[in-house]
Amino acid sequence: MRIWSVANQKGGVGKTTSVVNLGGMLAQQGNKVLIIDLDPQGSLTCYFKMDPDHIAHSSYNLFMNAKKLNISLIKQSILATPISGMSIMPASTSLATLERNISQQDGMGLVISKALTQLWDEFDYVLIDTPPVLGLLMINSLAACQQLLVPVQTEFLAIKGLERMVHTLKMVAQSLHKKMDYIVVPTMFDRRTNASTSSLRSLKNTYQNNLWDSAIPVDTSLRDASALGVCVNQINPDSKGARAYRKLLETLKEGVLSHAS
């Protein structure tokens, strides 16, 4: 099993889009894929027309039963998606209460890691979507993953947010006693605008050792795929967005950028 987390402390940078499209393409290649929604806002869950306000079984159940995790309980929280070969562990909005109610209990930062240990032979790849805030849920995601993707919109404020995220990674790596490998993925790139091109240039100057050598472009096909609840490769494999995500997937599978933070 290979576990990738997609995280950034700024919202709206393409985390959910990246999880769905990378996961969907892996499934299309014949892999068994699990995507996990750890964001109380439930964007990944909503992508597949599920309601995080009224879902019966979700990632929330793992935290509420952390002391008695078993394979049956874990599998209860895994549902099928319209993408063949890809399953989802959806989110409940109740995840928002965890920080207040159980974050101080021992071992709560490793709940997802322990659950995935029990699923090790069930899936080839796991991709985790995280909330845009440092807390119990992001800690779980970072503790569980082998590779971290940090999508960053190619605009000034998003790049400033990346500075906070990198600082967070250093703190978390020390706390978990873990080397934290990460890849910065420029997103929503529009070469026609000075804001995008100058932002990409800034990323190259500052994060060259951890920066993917391409970018996910602005592409209406990605929005169309979201509206349909599918992977962009299913509706327009020749689109700019589909080609970019295929290129990113190959980079991740080859492990070309595995630099320690």
C-alpha positions in Angstrom: 0.0 0.0 0.0 1.2 3.5 -0.9 -0.3 6.4 1.1 -0.4 9.9 -0.2 -1.9 12.9 1.6 -2.9 16.1 0.0 -2.7 19.1 2.3 -2.4 22.8 2.6 -3.5 25.3 5.3 -5.1 27.4 2.6 -8.4 26.3 1.2 -9.5 26.5 -2.5 -6.2 25.4 -3.9 -7.2 22.1 -5.6 -6.8 19.5 -2.9 -10.1 17.6 -3.6 -9.7 17.9 -7.3 -6.2 16.4 -7.0 -7.4 13.5 -4.8 -10.2 12.6 -7.2 -8.3 12.8 -10.4 -5.1 11.1 -9.2 -7.1 8.4 -7.4 -9.4 7.9 -10.4 -6.5 7.5 -12.8 -4.8 5.0 -10.5 -8.1 3.0 -10.5 -8.3 3.2 -14.2 -4.8 1.6 -14.3 -6.2 -1.4 -12.4 -5.2 -0.4 -8.9 -7.5 -0.8 -5.9 -7.8 2.8 -4.5 -9.2 4.2 -1.3 -9.8 7.9 -0.9 -10.3 9.3 2.6 -12.1 12.5 3.4 -10.9 14.1 6.7 -12.3 17.5 6.1 -15.4 18.4 8.1 -16.6 20.5 5.1 -16.8 17.3 3.2 -15.8 18.5 -0.3 -14.6 15.1 -1.3 -17.7 13.5 0.0 -19.9 16.0 -1.8 -18.0 15.4 -5.0 -19.7 12.0 -5.1 -23.2 13.4 -4.3 -23.1 12.2 -0.6 -24.3 14.4 2.2 -21.8 14.9 5.1 -24.6 16.2 7.2 -26.6 13.0 7.1 -24.1 10.2 6.4 -24.3 7.1 8.7 -20.8 5.8 8.4 -17.7 7.9 7.8 -14.2 8.6 8.9 -15.7 10.1 12.1 -16.7 6.6 13.3 -13.0 5.6 13.4 -12.2 8.4 15.8 -15.2 7.7 18.0 -14.2 4.1 18.2 -10.5 4.6 18.3 -10.0 2.3 21.3 -11.7 -0.7 19.6 -10.9 -0.3 15.9 -11.5 -3.6 14.0 -11.6 -4.5 10.4 -15.4 -4.8 10.4 -15.9 -1.3 11.8 -13.4 0.2 9.4 -15.0 -1.5 6.3 -18.4 -0.2 7.4 -17.1 3.3 6.7 -15.9 2.5 3.2 -18.4 3.1 0.3 -18.2 2.6 -3.5 -17.8 5.5 -5.9 -18.9 5.7 -9.5 -15.3 5.2 -10.5 -14.6 1.5 -10.8 -11.9 0.4 -8.5 -12.0 3.4 -6.3 -13.7 3.5 -2.9 -14.3 6.4 -0.5 -14.3 6.8 3.3 -16.5 9.8 3.4 -16.5 12.7 5.9 -19.2 13.7 8.4 -19.5 17.3 9.5 -19.3 15.9 13.1 -15.5 15.7 12.4 -15.5 19.4 13.4 -16.3 18.4 17.0 -13.3 16.1 17.5 -10.8 18.9 18.4 -12.9 19.9 21.3 -14.0 16.5 22.5 -11.3 13.9 22.1 -8.1 15.6 20.8 -6.4 15.3 24.2 -6.9 11.5 24.5 -3.7 9.4 24.0 -3.1 8.1 20.5 -5.6 10.2 18.7 -3.0 11.4 16.2 -2.5 7.9 14.9 -6.1 6.7 14.4 -5.9 6.7 10.5 -2.5 5.1 10.6 -3.8 2.2 12.7 -6.9 1.8 10.6 -4.8 1.6 7.4 -2.6 -1.0 8.9 -5.7 -3.2 9.1 -6.5 -2.5 5.4 -2.9 -3.0 4.2 -3.8 -5.9 1.8 -7.1 -4.4 0.7 -5.8 -1.4 -1.3 -2.9 -0.5 -3.5 -3.1 3.2 -3.0 -4.7 5.5 -0.4 -5.2 9.2 -0.9 -6.2 11.4 2.0 -7.9 14.8 1.6 -7.3 17.1 4.6 -8.9 20.2 6.1 -7.1 23.6 5.6 -6.1 23.9 9.2 -3.5 22.4 11.5 -5.2 20.2 14.0 -6.0 16.6 14.9 -7.2 15.7 11.4 -4.2 17.1 9.5 -1.9 15.4 12.1 -3.6 12.1 11.3 -3.1 12.6 7.6 0.5 13.6 7.9 1.3 10.7 10.4 -0.2 8.2 8.0 1.3 9.2 4.7 4.5 8.2 2.9 4.3 11.2 0.5 2.7 14.6 0.8 1.3 16.7 -2.0 0.9 20.4 -1.3 -1.2 22.0 -4.0 -0.7 25.7 -4.3 -2.7 28.0 -6.5 -0.5 30.2 -8.6 -1.3 33.5 -7.0 0.4 35.7 -4.4 -1.8 34.9 -1.3 -1.6 31.2 -1.9 2.2 31.3 -2.0 2.3 33.3 1.2 0.1 30.5 2.7 2.6 27.9 1.5 5.2 29.5 3.8 3.0 28.7 6.8 2.4 25.1 5.5 6.2 24.4 5.2 6.7 25.8 8.7 3.9 23.5 9.9 5.6 20.5 8.2 8.8 21.1 10.0 7.0 21.3 13.4 5.0 18.1 12.7 8.0 16.2 11.5 9.8 17.0 14.7 6.8 16.0 16.8 6.2 12.7 14.9 9.9 11.9 14.7 9.3 11.4 11.0 11.0 12.6 7.8 8.3 14.6 5.9 8.7 14.4 2.2 6.6 16.8 0.2 6.0 17.9 -3.4 4.6 21.4 -4.1 2.1 21.2 -7.0 1.2 24.5 -8.7 -2.5 24.6 -9.6 -5.0 26.7 -11.4 -2.2 28.0 -13.6 -3.1 30.4 -16.4 -0.1 31.3 -18.6 -2.1 34.2 -20.1 -1.9 36.1 -16.8 1.0 37.9 -15.2 -0.2 36.8 -11.8 0.1 33.1 -12.6 3.4 33.3 -14.5 5.1 35.5 -11.8 3.8 33.3 -9.0 5.1 30.2 -10.7 8.5 31.9 -11.1 8.5 32.7 -7.4 7.8 29.1 -6.6 10.7 27.9 -8.7 13.0 30.3 -7.0 12.0 29.4 -3.5 11.0 25.7 -3.6 13.0 24.4 -6.4 14.1 21.2 -4.6 10.5 20.3 -3.8 8.6 21.7 -6.7 7.0 19.6 -9.4 8.3 20.7 -12.8 4.9 21.4 -14.3 1.6 22.8 -13.3 -2.1 21.9 -13.2 -3.8 24.4 -15.6 -7.1 26.2 -15.4 -9.4 23.9 -17.4 -13.2 23.8 -17.6 -13.0 20.0 -18.0 -12.0 19.7 -14.4 -15.1 21.7 -13.4 -17.3 19.6 -15.7 -15.9 16.4 -14.2 -16.7 17.7 -10.7 -20.3 18.5 -11.7 -20.7 14.9 -12.9 -18.9 13.3 -10.0 -16.3 11.6 -12.1 -12.6 11.7 -12.9 -11.6 14.1 -15.8 -10.0 11.2 -17.6 -13.5 9.7 -18.0 -15.0 12.6 -19.8 -12.1 14.3 -21.6 -8.8 12.4 -21.5 -7.3 14.8 -24.0 -8.0 17.9 -22.0 -5.2 20.0 -20.6 -6.2 19.1 -17.0 -6.3 15.3 -17.7 -2.8 15.4 -19.4 -1.4 17.4 -16.5 -2.7 15.0 -13.8 -1.4 12.0 -15.8 2.0 13.7 -15.8 1.8 14.4 -12.1 0.8 10.8 -11.4 3.8 9.4 -13.3 6.1 11.7 -11.3 4.6 10.5 -8.0 4.8 6.8 -9.0 8.4 7.2 -10.0 9.3 9.0 -6.8 11.3 11.5 -8.7 10.8 14.3 -6.1 11.3 12.7 -2.7 13.1 15.5 -0.8 13.0 15.9 2.9 11.6 19.2 4.2 
